[in-house]
Each structure stands twice: as structure tokens, then as C-alpha cells.
């Protein structure tokens, strides 16, 4: 996985707040979690999960770029509990 900034969408930010999580938690899930893709995704979409106690936390990110600068980023599109 290429190192790029992690930028959450507005809905992902709301999901993070609801779960009392932050970007460091997302980074831990991406680094230490397992692949939990349930169905075929477009290229550039990554789903990672980690099990904590009785819950499985899931993060979905998409490879993207800033329109005005062309800088490569990872957009966090979903954070949830399975």
C-alpha cells in the first residue's frame, strides 16, 4: 500500500465520531488488520478489519487524488462495526 495522506469523507468522519475513533485508530486497522473484502471491488479499493473483544471494526479506503494539486491520497469512505 502506497504511503499517502488519509482523508475522511464527511460521512466517514461522522462514523468515526459515532464510534469514538480517530485517524490513528484507522491507521492501526489498516496496518494490522486483515483483508475482509466480501465482494469484488474496483481496483484501488481496500477493506481492512480488526477484531477487538466481540466486535469487528471495518475500514474502507479508496485511492484518489486532490483535483487542484494532483497529490495522491487515500480517501476513507466507510468506518463501521460488523
C-alpha positions as a Python dict, from the first residue, in 0.01 Angstrom:
ca = {
    (1, 'X'): (0, 0, 0),
    (2, 'X'): (148, 332, -109),
    (3, 'X'): (207, 591, 164),
    (4, 'X'): (-30, 884, 108),
    (5, 'X'): (-237, 1113, 332),
    (6, 'X'): (-560, 965, 478),
    (7, 'X'): (-855, 1198, 420),
    (8, 'X'): (-1201, 1101, 554),
    (9, 'X'): (-1522, 1189, 375),
    (10, 'X'): (-1788, 1375, 573),
    (11, 'X'): (-1987, 1055, 627),
    (12, 'X'): (-1672, 866, 735),
    (13, 'X'): (-1595, 1148, 982),
    (14, 'X'): (-1943, 1110, 1129),
    (15, 'X'): (-1895, 733, 1155),
    (16, 'X'): (-1562, 787, 1334),
    (17, 'X'): (-1722, 1025, 1583),
    (18, 'X'): (-2011, 785, 1644),
    (19, 'X'): (-1763, 504, 1720),
    (20, 'X'): (-1540, 736, 1929),
    (21, 'X'): (-1246, 666, 1696),
    (22, 'X'): (-986, 886, 1528),
    (23, 'X'): (-744, 865, 1234),
    (24, 'X'): (-484, 686, 1448),
    (25, 'X'): (-736, 406, 1504),
    (26, 'X'): (-798, 389, 1129),
    (27, 'X'): (-423, 371, 1066),
    (28, 'X'): (-387, 84, 1316),
    (29, 'X'): (-668, -109, 1144),
    (30, 'X'): (-507, -55, 803),
    (31, 'X'): (-162, -161, 925),
    (32, 'X'): (-252, -456, 1150),
    (33, 'X'): (-593, -565, 1024),
    (34, 'X'): (-686, -845, 787),
    (35, 'X'): (-841, -827, 441),
    (36, 'X'): (-1218, -854, 480),
    (37, 'X'): (-1340, -791, 127),
    (38, 'X'): (-1683, -953, 100),
    (39, 'X'): (-1736, -895, -271),
    (40, 'X'): (-1536, -794, -575),
    (41, 'X'): (-1441, -424, -565),
    (42, 'X'): (-1299, -181, -816),
    (43, 'X'): (-922, -156, -826),
    (44, 'X'): (-790, 90, -570),
    (45, 'X'): (-1049, -2, -303),
    (46, 'X'): (-918, -165, 14),
    (47, 'X'): (-1123, -313, 301),
    (48, 'X'): (-944, -399, 624),
    (49, 'X'): (-1085, -530, 953),
    (50, 'X'): (-962, -592, 1305),
    (51, 'X'): (-1128, -787, 1584),
    (52, 'X'): (-1148, -619, 1925),
    (53, 'X'): (-1329, -804, 2200),
    (54, 'X'): (-1661, -918, 2048),
    (55, 'X'): (-1666, -668, 1761),
    (56, 'X'): (-1508, -649, 1416),
    (57, 'X'): (-1416, -296, 1307),
    (58, 'X'): (-1403, -231, 934),
    (59, 'X'): (-1237, 47, 732),
    (60, 'X'): (-1282, 106, 357),
    (61, 'X'): (-1040, 333, 171),
    (62, 'X'): (-1015, 436, -194),
    (63, 'X'): (-710, 551, -389),
    (64, 'X'): (-778, 907, -507),
    (65, 'X'): (-608, 1238, -581),
    (66, 'X'): (-663, 1604, -499),
    (67, 'X'): (-815, 1774, -802),
    (68, 'X'): (-629, 2103, -759),
    (69, 'X'): (-281, 1966, -689),
    (70, 'X'): (-284, 1613, -830),
    (71, 'X'): (-142, 1479, -499),
    (72, 'X'): (-222, 1112, -438),
    (73, 'X'): (-437, 1043, -129),
    (74, 'X'): (-635, 765, 35),
    (75, 'X'): (-999, 865, 92),
    (76, 'X'): (-1166, 695, 390),
    (77, 'X'): (-1518, 616, 267),
    (78, 'X'): (-1651, 393, 546),
    (79, 'X'): (-1579, 304, 908),
    (80, 'X'): (-1809, 62, 1082),
    (81, 'X'): (-1869, -237, 1306),
    (82, 'X'): (-1972, -577, 1171),
}
